[in-house]
Amino acid sequence: MPGATIYDVAKESQLSIATVSRVLSGSNYPVKPQTRQRILDAAEKTGYVPNMLARGLKTKVNNEIAVIVPYIDSPFYYSIVGGIETTLVKSAFNMSLYLTRHSSLPADSLENKLVGKMMAGVIIAADSITPHFHKLLSGLNQKNRLPIITMDYKLKKDQFPGVYFDYFAGAKMAVEYLFNKGHSQIAFAFCPLNHETRKARWAGVQAAYKARGREANDYFEDTANSDFKVGLSLAHRIMQSGKKYTALAASNDAIAVGLLVGLAGQGIRVPEDISVIGFDDCVYAKMSYPALTTIRVPSEEMGEMVAHMMLNNLEGNEPPTDISLEPQVIERASVKALW
């Protein structure tokens, strides 16, 4: 089948685009051996062969793909960028990294860089897309036919395809997990709800409570200049609130690790005295003591898949479609069952 795409492979194997992309992009996401072989057999049968070098030689665009994220000093974005780089290094394209948080570079200046260097495409994190920048990107996409793919979460009015994570479902899953472990008195440790992913997580918490005919009222937030310090601060505030909580749920792993350290400083043992669950499954979750039970956000896989989606787009194949990654509970040692 000349010009076969991953969509053809998915159809032939009768598996989802997400699963096919995981295997063909070389992702380390766990896939059953028989499923992997089924996809490889379908790829061989359809004649799917990436041909990025030929595409690059035939066009006049740069062989660079712009990767735009808010910052790089967090495990989440570090893992995403690592996944993108791992995938692109196997192709004829290079990565140019741009940071938008704490940068004096205005959106229109970045636009000039993208056009001036004739970037082959743009991969951008949703948190880097301001309304003004969204308008500029839309213009580049429509007038210059610049491929643009987003990641992390779906913007409400975004016409760009991307790879997204269901933060609402992840938070709801975390609360249900604690409920099923016998915890009914749970405190929630958050940064301010000024990001879409934080709002989605809190909405997921509320949905889990509503399903049991309850309301989620035990919400604590802090504005410290790092998530770890937020956890440290909230560990003291929560324990001094006078309420007898059996579990603490953090909106990310860095906050959760801050909670662990803050609780230890007060002589409170985890999970013997109180349980703690995080969100992300970043490197901190494996390094903490006790090892952190958390909700996995497959950030590295997200990076691999969004890069693979861009490469497939640049091959001139069918337009990419959205891929949604689902949450998963990673059980370690920081949550104790009460039954």
C-alpha positions in Angstrom: 0.0 0.0 0.0 1.9 3.1 -1.2 2.1 5.9 1.3 0.7 3.9 4.1 0.2 5.8 7.4 -0.3 4.8 11.0 -4.0 5.1 10.4 -3.7 2.3 7.8 -1.8 0.2 10.3 -4.4 0.8 13.0 -7.2 -0.2 10.6 -5.3 -3.4 9.5 -4.4 -4.4 13.1 -7.9 -3.4 14.4 -6.2 -1.5 17.3 -6.4 2.1 18.4 -4.3 4.9 16.9 -2.8 5.5 20.4 -1.6 1.9 20.7 -0.2 1.8 17.2 1.6 5.1 17.8 3.1 3.8 21.0 4.7 0.8 19.2 5.8 2.6 16.0 7.3 5.5 17.9 9.4 3.2 20.0 7.7 4.3 23.2 8.6 2.3 26.4 4.9 2.3 27.4 4.0 -1.3 28.3 2.3 -3.1 25.4 1.6 -6.9 25.4 4.1 -8.8 23.2 1.3 -10.3 21.1 -0.2 -6.8 20.5 3.2 -5.4 19.6 3.8 -8.2 17.1 0.3 -7.7 15.7 1.1 -4.1 15.0 4.5 -4.9 13.4 2.8 -7.5 11.2 0.2 -4.9 10.1 2.9 -2.3 9.4 4.8 -4.8 7.2 1.6 -5.8 5.4 0.6 -2.3 4.7 4.1 -1.2 3.7 4.3 1.5 6.4 7.8 3.0 6.2 8.7 6.5 7.6 10.5 8.5 4.9 11.4 11.8 6.6 14.8 12.3 4.9 13.2 12.2 1.4 10.6 14.7 2.5 13.3 17.0 3.9 15.3 16.9 0.7 12.3 17.8 -1.5 11.3 20.9 0.5 13.0 24.2 1.2 11.9 24.4 4.9 14.4 24.0 7.7 14.8 20.6 9.2 14.0 22.0 12.7 10.9 21.5 14.7 10.1 24.2 17.3 9.2 22.8 20.7 7.6 25.4 22.9 7.0 24.8 26.6 6.6 27.2 29.6 9.8 26.1 31.4 12.1 23.1 31.6 12.9 23.0 35.4 10.1 20.7 36.2 10.0 16.9 35.9 6.8 17.0 33.8 8.1 19.2 31.0 11.6 17.8 31.3 10.1 14.3 30.6 8.0 15.6 27.7 10.9 17.3 26.0 13.0 14.1 26.6 10.4 12.0 24.8 10.2 14.4 21.9 14.0 14.5 21.6 14.2 10.7 21.7 11.8 10.4 18.8 13.2 13.2 16.7 16.8 12.0 17.0 15.7 8.9 14.9 14.5 11.2 12.1 15.9 13.8 9.8 14.6 16.6 12.0 16.2 18.5 14.9 14.5 20.2 17.9 14.7 23.9 18.7 13.5 24.5 22.2 11.7 27.8 23.3 10.6 28.6 26.8 7.8 31.1 27.4 7.5 31.4 31.1 9.7 34.1 32.6 10.9 35.0 29.1 11.1 38.6 27.8 10.5 37.3 24.3 7.1 38.6 23.1 4.8 36.4 21.1 5.2 38.3 17.8 9.0 38.1 18.2 8.8 34.3 18.5 6.5 34.3 15.5 9.3 36.0 13.5 11.7 33.4 14.6 9.4 30.6 13.5 8.9 32.2 10.1 12.4 33.5 9.6 14.0 30.1 10.3 11.3 28.4 8.2 10.6 25.9 10.9 9.2 22.6 9.6 6.6 22.5 12.4 5.6 23.6 15.9 4.9 21.4 19.0 3.6 23.5 21.8 2.4 22.9 25.3 -1.1 24.2 26.0 0.1 26.4 28.9 2.3 28.3 26.5 -0.6 29.4 24.3 -1.9 32.8 25.3 -4.9 34.2 23.3 -2.6 36.5 21.4 -0.2 33.7 20.6 -3.0 31.4 19.6 -4.1 34.0 17.0 -0.5 34.2 15.7 -0.2 30.4 15.5 -3.5 30.2 13.7 -2.3 32.7 11.1 0.9 30.7 10.6 -1.1 27.5 10.2 -3.5 28.9 7.7 -1.3 31.2 5.7 2.1 29.4 5.8 0.6 25.9 6.2 2.9 25.5 9.3 2.0 22.2 11.1 1.1 22.9 14.7 0.5 20.2 17.3 -0.4 20.8 20.9 0.1 18.7 24.0 -0.8 18.3 27.7 -4.5 19.3 27.7 -7.1 20.3 25.1 -7.9 24.0 24.7 -11.6 24.7 24.6 -11.5 26.4 21.2 -8.4 24.8 19.7 -8.4 23.8 16.1 -4.9 22.2 16.4 -4.6 18.4 16.9 -2.6 17.0 19.8 -1.9 14.5 22.5 -3.7 15.1 25.8 -4.1 13.7 29.3 -7.4 13.4 31.1 -6.6 15.3 34.4 -10.3 15.2 35.4 -10.4 11.4 35.3 -7.0 11.1 37.0 -8.1 13.2 40.0 -11.4 11.4 40.2 -9.5 8.1 40.1 -7.2 9.2 43.0 -10.1 10.0 45.2 -12.0 6.8 44.4 -8.8 4.9 45.1 -8.6 6.5 48.6 -12.3 5.8 49.2 -11.9 2.2 48.3 -9.0 2.0 50.8 -11.4 3.1 53.5 -10.4 6.8 53.7 -13.3 9.2 54.2 -11.5 12.2 55.8 -9.3 13.5 53.0 -7.5 16.9 52.7 -6.5 18.2 49.4 -3.2 20.1 48.9 -3.1 22.4 45.8 -1.4 25.4 44.3 -3.9 28.2 43.4 -6.5 27.1 40.8 -5.1 29.4 38.1 -4.2 26.7 35.6 -6.5 24.6 33.5 -5.0 21.3 34.7 -5.5 22.3 38.3 -9.1 23.3 37.7 -9.6 19.9 36.0 -8.1 18.0 38.9 -10.3 19.8 41.4 -13.4 19.2 39.3 -12.4 15.5 39.2 -12.2 15.5 43.0 -15.6 17.1 43.3 -17.1 14.6 40.9 -15.8 11.7 43.0 -17.4 13.2 46.1 -20.7 13.9 44.3 -21.0 10.3 43.1 -21.1 9.4 46.8 -23.6 12.1 47.7 -20.9 14.2 49.4 -19.2 17.6 48.9 -15.4 18.1 48.8 -14.8 20.9 51.3 -11.3 20.1 52.7 -9.3 22.2 50.2 -6.0 23.8 51.1 -3.8 25.9 48.8 -0.5 27.9 49.1 1.3 30.4 46.9 4.9 29.5 47.8 7.5 29.9 45.0 7.9 26.2 44.5 5.6 23.2 44.6 7.8 21.5 47.1 7.5 24.5 49.5 3.8 24.5 48.9 3.7 20.9 50.3 5.9 21.8 53.2 3.7 24.7 54.2 0.4 22.8 53.8 1.7 19.9 55.8 1.8 22.2 58.8 -1.5 24.0 58.0 -3.4 20.8 57.5 -2.2 19.2 60.6 -2.9 22.3 62.7 -6.4 22.7 61.3 -7.8 20.5 64.1 -9.4 18.0 61.8 -8.6 14.3 61.9 -7.6 13.5 58.4 -6.6 9.9 57.4 -5.2 10.8 54.0 -3.8 13.8 52.1 -4.1 14.1 48.3 -1.7 16.4 46.4 -2.3 17.9 43.0 1.2 16.9 41.9 4.1 14.8 43.1 6.4 17.7 44.1 3.7 18.9 46.5 3.3 15.4 47.8 7.0 15.1 48.5 6.8 18.4 50.4 3.9 16.9 52.4 6.1 13.9 53.2 9.0 16.0 54.5 6.7 18.4 56.4 4.8 15.5 58.1 8.1 13.8 59.0 9.3 17.1 60.6 6.2 16.9 62.9 6.9 13.3 63.8 4.0 12.1 61.7 4.6 8.8 60.0 3.4 7.9 56.5 1.5 5.7 56.0 1.1 4.5 59.6 -0.4 7.7 60.9 -1.7 9.3 57.6 -1.6 8.3 53.9 -0.4 10.5 51.1 -1.2 10.2 47.3 0.4 12.3 44.6 -0.2 13.0 40.9 2.2 12.7 37.9 4.5 9.7 38.7 7.6 11.8 38.1 11.0 10.8 39.3 10.3 12.3 42.8 7.7 9.6 43.4 10.3 6.8 43.1 12.9 8.7 45.1 10.8 9.7 48.1 10.5 7.8 51.4 8.2 6.1 51.5 7.9 5.6 47.8 4.9 7.6 46.6 1.6 6.1 45.5 0.4 8.4 42.7 -1.6 8.8 39.5 0.6 8.3 36.4 0.7 11.0 33.8 2.7 9.4 30.9 4.7 12.6 30.2 7.6 11.0 28.4 5.2 8.9 26.3 3.2 12.1 25.5 6.4 13.6 24.1 7.2 10.6 22.0 3.7 10.4 20.6 3.4 14.1 19.8 6.7 14.0 18.0 5.6 10.9 16.1 2.4 12.7 15.2 4.4 15.6 13.9 6.7 13.4 11.8 3.7 11.6 10.3 2.1 14.9 9.5 5.3 16.1 7.8 5.4 13.0 5.6 2.3 14.4 4.0 0.0 11.7 5.2 -3.5 12.1 6.6 -4.1 15.0 9.0 -3.4 13.9 12.6 -6.3 13.3 15.0 -6.4 13.9 18.8 -5.1 11.2 21.1 -6.1 11.1 24.7 -4.0 9.3 27.3 -5.7 7.7 30.3 -4.6 7.9 34.0 -3.4 4.9 36.0 -2.9 4.4 39.7 0.7 3.5 40.6 0.6 1.8 44.0 3.7 2.1 46.1 4.0 2.5 49.9 2.5 5.8 50.9 -1.2 4.8 51.2 -2.5 2.4 53.9 -5.8 0.6 53.7 -8.0 1.2 56.7 -10.1 -1.9 56.4 
